[in-house]
Structure formats: structure tokens, C-alpha cells
Amino acid sequence: MGFKIERHVELTQVTTRQDTSLGIMRWGETNSFPKTLENLVEQSPSAKPAVARTAKFLKGTSFKGEDEVINPQGLTLKRLVSIVADDYALFDAFAIQCNYNIAGKIVSVNPMRISDLRFNQFDELGFASKIGYHENFGRNSNIQRTVSNVVTRGNIRWIDRFNPNTVETQIKNTDGGIDNYKGQILYHSEAGHSSYPISKLQAPINFVLADVENSILARKESSTGFISSYILKTTLQSTDPNLEAMEIALEEAQGARGTGKIITLSGMSPEDIKATVLEEIGSGASGAGAIIDSVRKGYELCQKVINGVYLIPPILAGADQKVGFSAPDLKSAYYVFNSQTESGREAIETEINRILSNSVFKTKKIKLEKLVLDDDEAVFGTAAQQGAAKPTEKSPEKPKKDEK
């Protein structure tokens, strides 16, 4: 099932529903919400940079032990932090799968994408004991394979929740022992132990939708909006090959980007047509100007709402910058947004340290530091503010030697 923006016109509530056929709790009515949200953000001119900017601050600067490899595929601690920060920025959640040795120590870890995970059916107290993985739960993945792997109860990979104290017992109870043991998964959701995370973009999701639609409208109007619209009147029937040939010729005559600016009324009588065969019904230039202006205002509104959700200072979002900005302004913005993202860094740091403390890795603890403003960025900011400032005074010339 491909993603189509027109199928997601409005959204007011995201439900969690029991699915007995798959043995999961659906995330959204059709179990497709998280991947749909990812797809929308990828197409939103305002949401994508807002999420990326937040993730950048969550990752922070370099830390001790970041280059240590933590799985057979060459994943480093730095890359692990980067991936979980990306998910946390969008979903307020992240997940890490852990593999153990026979002694109950973690020997490798793998970041898991939140959109690919679902809870098993809740128990009588409303808790999920396992996390299920499937590459395409909502049948709307952006990765299309030659052979489609439709989700069934049998091909969901079930993984126990993170609890190092139960590892040895779980290994003993697994058919085939350690060789068939799938490890555990640390699932961190700010909404709670057995609650799907509530993205910061969930409340203003209709502004994200509007932002996507707005960009589509801008492209359409900039490419075809300055061409007038016409009604073509003809006595030919809609099934007549001659009419089809005429429509194709008209489209080719006005260019590929003008397609759709002519509306055909077929099967009319000569009396209905009268003297006008091609009748103008709208002046493209005047109407398009108003639409483009409306698009600009719509973009500014969506950008303001989406950046406001993340509490991104305007100077970092590139909003309302009528003039340049100074280095002190930029440093102040870094300070503010570092404070806003501090709790997220602490959550990532704390959960990863729970894993490291029970591992065979050399690094047993990490500390994520705040993002530091580069000197080059500060210099750029000052230069942008100064703009066409007066040129600096030249250095005094060295006195010339007395000529002989």
C-alpha cells in the first residue's frame, strides 16, 4: 500500500486498538500511523528541518568512548546515539535490541526503529510483556521489495522487554538455548512503559499536512498558475478519437506544465456552442498572484506552529530574520535550545548506560554533553549581521626605506 497524501486529509485522534489476529496492539486505526508520520515529515518543508535540528542538539558533542564498536556490523556508540536521537526527536521514544552471552552479559546491540515495533496484546493490568518487530506493519513502508512480506502472526519477531535479571532464565526456557535466544529490547517511551509514544507533532499534525499540501500548491501555481483556464466547447462526443487527438494537441501546444488548464465540454449542440468555441474562464496571472501570496502566509504560519512545538529559537529556525544575527544572539539561542533538549539527552544517556553497565564493552558509561557553537558559525553570524558594513581600516603601511 503506497503512501498518498490525499488519503490523509485530516487527523484528530490516534487510537491504540487490540488486534487478535496478529496478537498486537495496533498503533492507529489501520496500524500505519508511525510510518505515515515519518512520510509526512519527510515531505514537510518545516517539520523535517525542525526534527533534524532537534536531533542534532540531542546528540550533543563528542563523548568519551564514542568510537567503540558494539556489534558485528561495525556500529559505534556514536552512531547508536545518533540513530536513537533521530527517533527521539520525532517520536519522543527509541528502542535498542540487546544480544547476550551465556553468562547473561550484553555482547552486541542494535538500534530498532520505533515505527517498526508494536506491543503484544496487553495483559489484564494493561502491560505489554514483549515487543514485536516487522518491517512493514502498516503496509506503507517507503522501502518497496520485489517480494512483499505481508505481516502475519507467524512472521512477527517477538522480543522480551529489557531486564538483565531475567536473561539466564529466558535462555534456559528457549528451545535450542542461547543459539535461538532473540535477546531483549529496551523500549523507552516518554508516554509510559506500555504506551505508544506521543510525538510532539501529533497535536499539530494538521499543520504538518497543511505544510505538505501548501508546498504542492506552490509548485503547481508556479508552474501552471500563470496560464489562463479555458472551456473547450465541441459537438464531438467524449469517446470520439478526433476529440482525444484535439485534447492531446492542445496540451502539447501549451506545454507539459500547462496540462489541465483546459476543461472540455463534449457532445454539445451547435446552438449551445454559439460563436465561442474556446472560452476563457479565469485569468491566470491575477489569480495566481493571490494564491502565491496565500501560500507564503500559509508557510509562515505552519513554520511558526511547528517550530513552536519544539520550542526552537527563531534564530536557529531561520525564521523572522529580516536582518542578520550576531554571535551573542546565536550563542544565546544555543544556550536556550540546549536547555530545552537537556531532558532528552539525559533520557538517551541514562538508558544507554543501563545497557553498557551490563555489557562486555570497555565503555561502561557515557556522558552526552551540550552542543557547542563552532567559532566558524559565530563568525558567520556576526558577518551576516554586519552585511555590507563599512570596510575595516587598512593597516598602517610600513615606512619605506630612504631612497638613495
N, C-alpha and C positions, 0 to 999 in steps of 0.2 A: 504494500500500500504506500504509494508515493506521497510526499508532503505537498499540500496545496494550501496556499494562504487563504483562498476564498472559502475553504471549509472551516476556517477558524475566525469567524466574523466577530464574535463576542464571547467573553468568558466571564462568569460571575462567581463560580464556585468549583473547587476541585475536591472530589469525593474519594474516600477510601472504601472500596467495596470488596466483599468476600467473593472469591471465585473458586467454587468447589471442584470444578473440572480440572483446574490447574493446581489447586492446593495453595493458592497465593492470596494475598490482599492486593487488589488492583490499585494502581496509582492513577486516579482519574477514572471517569466513567468507562472509557474504552481502553484503559491501561496504557495510554500513549502520552500522558501529559509531560513527563520529563524530557522525552526526546523532542516533542513538539516545542517545548520551551527553548531547548537548545537550537532548534532550527530557526525559530523566530529571532532569537538573539543574534544569530549569525547574519541575518538579513537586516537587522535594525541599525541604522547609522548612528544612533545614540546609545543603544543598550550594549552593543558589542564593545566599544571603547570604554564604557563605564565599568563593565565586568572585567575587562583586561587590566584596566588601571587599578582596580581594587585588588586583583590577584597579584599584581606587581608589588603592592605595598604589603600584602600578606606574606609574600616570600621573603621580604626584607633583604638584607645584605648578606655577604658571605658569612659562613659559620664554620667552626672547627669540626672536622670530620666529614665535610660535605662531599669529598671525593671518594669516600669508602664505597666499594661495590657491595651491593646487598642482595643480588640474585644472579643466577647463571646467565641471564640475558645482558648483564653489564649495567643494570640500573644502579645509579649512585644515590646517596642520601639527598644530594642537592636536587636531583631530578624527581625524587619521590616527593619532596616538599613542594616542588613546582606543580606537579600534577594534582596533588590534593588541594593546593591553594586555588587552582583553577576551578575545581568543583565547589570548593567552599565559597568562592566569590559568587558563583551563580546560584547554588542550592542551599547554602548555609549547612553543608554536610560534606562528608568524604568517607571513603572506605578503603581499608588496606587488608589484603589477604596474607596470612602468615603460614608458612610450612615449618614443621617441627622435625626434630630427630627423635630417636627412641628414648632419649633422656628427658624429653619434654622441653628442649630449648629451640628457639626460633633460628632456623638456618637460612631462610630466604623470605622475602616479602614482595608482594605485587600490588600496586595501586589498582583499585577497581573503580570503574566509572559508576557514579550513583544512578545514572539513567538506565543502567543495565541490571539493576538489582531490585528484588522485591522481597517483602516479608512473607514467611509462610503463614498459614491461617492462625489467627490469634487463639490463645487458649482462653479458658473461662475468665481469666483476670485481664485479658486484653494485651497479652505479651506475645512477641514472636521469638521463638527459640532458634530459628535458622534463617539464613538469608539465601535466596535463590538467585542464580545467575543465568541469564540467557542473552544472547547478542542482539535480539530483536523482539523484546516483549510486546511493544506496541505496534509492530509491523510497519514502522515508519522510520527505520534507520536510514541514515544518509549513505550507508555502505550497501551497495547492491551486489549480491553474489550470483554467480551463474546458477548454482543450485540453492534454492531458497530453503533455509532451515526454519520451518514453521514451528512455533513454540507448542510443545505438548507437555503433559505432566512428566513423561518419561525422560525428556531431554533437558529438563531444568537441572542445573548442577546445584545441589544443596550443600551449604557450608555452615558449620556450627558458629555461634556467636563467640566473640573473643573472651576467653577465660583460661589463662595458662594453668590454673589449678585442676582443670578437668581433662587436660590433654592426655595423660597416661591412661586414664580410664577409657576415653574415647578411642584411643588406639587399640586397646585390648578388645573393645566391643566392635571393632571394624573387621569385616570379613577380609582376610588377606593381610591384616595388620597394618604396619606402617606404610607398606607399598601402595595400599588403596586408600589411605587416610588423606582427606582433602584439606586438612588443616582447619584454621579458624579465620574468621573475618571480623576485624574491628570496624564497626559501623557507627560513626559519630553523626548524630543529627541534633541540631540545636532545638528541635521541636520535642525531643524526648527519645527514650530507649526504643520504643516500638511505634514511633510516629514518623510518617514520611516528612521530610523537611519542608519548610515553608519558605520558598525563595523570596528574597527582597523584591523581586519583580512580579510576584504573584498578585499582589494587590493592585499595582498599576499596569497589569498585563494588557489592558485595553489601550493604554498609551503606547506600549510596545507594538501592538497590532497597528495602531494608527500611524506610528513611525514608519513601519514597513510599507503600508498602503500609501503613505504620503510620498515616499521615495519612488514608488511605482508611478504615481500620478505625475510627479515632477519629470520623470523620464518621458512619459507619454506626451505631456504637454510641450516639453522642449523639442521633441522630435516631430510631432504631428499637430500640435495645438495651434500653430500659426497658419494652418491651412483651413480655408472655409469649408463648411459642411454643405452638401447638396443632396437634393432628392432627384433621382433619375426616374422619369415617368416614361413608360413604354407600354405598347399594346401587346408585346411579346409575352408569352406565358413563362412562368418561372422555370419550367422544365425545358424550354426551348434552347437548343445548343447555341443558337445565334446570340441569345441574351447572355449566356455564360461567357461566350467569346468576347462580347462587348464589355462585360464587367472586368474581365481579365485585362483587356486592352486599356481600360480606364485606370486600373490600378497601376499598370506598368507606366502609364503616361505621367502619373503624379508621383511616382517613386515608391519604393517599398515602404518607407516610413509614412506615407500618406494613406496606406491601406486602411479602409474602414471609414473614410471621410465622406463616402458617397453611399446613400441609402437608396435601394432600388424598390420601386413600386411597380410590380408587373401585372399583366392582364387587364390593364385599364382600357377603357373605350376611347375612341378618338375625341368624343365630346368632353371626357374628363381631363384629357391632356390639354386641350385647347391649344394655346400658342406656345406655352412653355414646356420644353422637354427636360431641361436641366434647371432646377430651381434652387437658388441659394437659400439656406435656412439658418445660417449663422455665420457671422464674421469672425474668422479665426483669430486675427490679430488682437482685436479688442477683448474678446472673451478670454483668450489665453493669458493675457497680461494680468487679469484679475485672479485667474487660477494660480499662476506662478506666485503672485503675492500672497495668496492664501496658503500655498504650500510652504512658503518661507515662515509665515507666522505659526503654522502647524508644527514645523520642525523645531522652532524655538521653544514652543510650549512643551512638546514631547521631551526635548533635551533637558529642559528645566526640571520637569517632573522626575525623569529617570535619574538624573544626576542628584536630585534632591533625596531620592530614596537611599542612595549610597552616601549621602552627606559629603559629596565631593566638592571641595572648594572651587568656585568658578574659575580661578586662575589655572587649576590643574585640568579642568574640563575644557578649557579653551572657550568658555562662554563669557559674553559681555565684555570682551576685550576690545574696547573701542580704540585704545592706545596700547602701547607695550606694557611691560611689567618689570618691576625692579627685582634685584636679587633678594633684598629683605622681604619683599612680598612673597616671593617663591619659597623662601626658607620658612616663612610663617605658615604657608599653605602645607608644606611638607610636615611641619610640626602638628598641625591640626589633623591632617589625614592619617598620620602615624598614630595619633591618639585614637582616632575613630576605628582603626583596624587592629588596635593592640589586643583586644579580646580574641579576635580571630587567630592572630599569631600565637597567642597563649594556648588556644584550643589545639591547634596543629602541633605545637611543640610538646604539650602535655601528653597527647595521645601517641605520638611517635616515640616519646621517651618510655611509655609503658611497654612498647614493643622492644625497644633497644635494651631495656633493663632485664628482659627475659631472653636475650639472644646470645649467639656466639660471636657477634660482631665486636670489633675493637672499641668502636664508639658506643658508649653506654648512655650518653645524654647529649642533647643538642640544645643550643640557645639561639633562638631567632631574634636577631637584632633589627631595630628600626631601619627603614630605608634612608640612606644618606644622600643628600643633594650633591651631585658632582659639581666640581668647580667650573667645568665647562658649561653646565646648564645655568649656573648662576651668572656667568659672564654673558651667556646668550641672552638671559632675561634682562640684564642691565642694558645690553646693546639694543634690544628690541624696544625698550622704553625710551632710550635716547633718540632712536630713529635717526633722522637727519640732523643730528646735533652739530654744533659748531666744531670745526676741526680743532684738534689739540694744537697747542703752540709748538712750533718746531724747537728742537733742542738748540741751544746757542752753538753757533759754529765755532770750531776751534780756530784760534787766531792763526793766521797764516804766518809762515816764517818770513822774515825780512828778505825781500828780494835783493839780490846782489846787484 
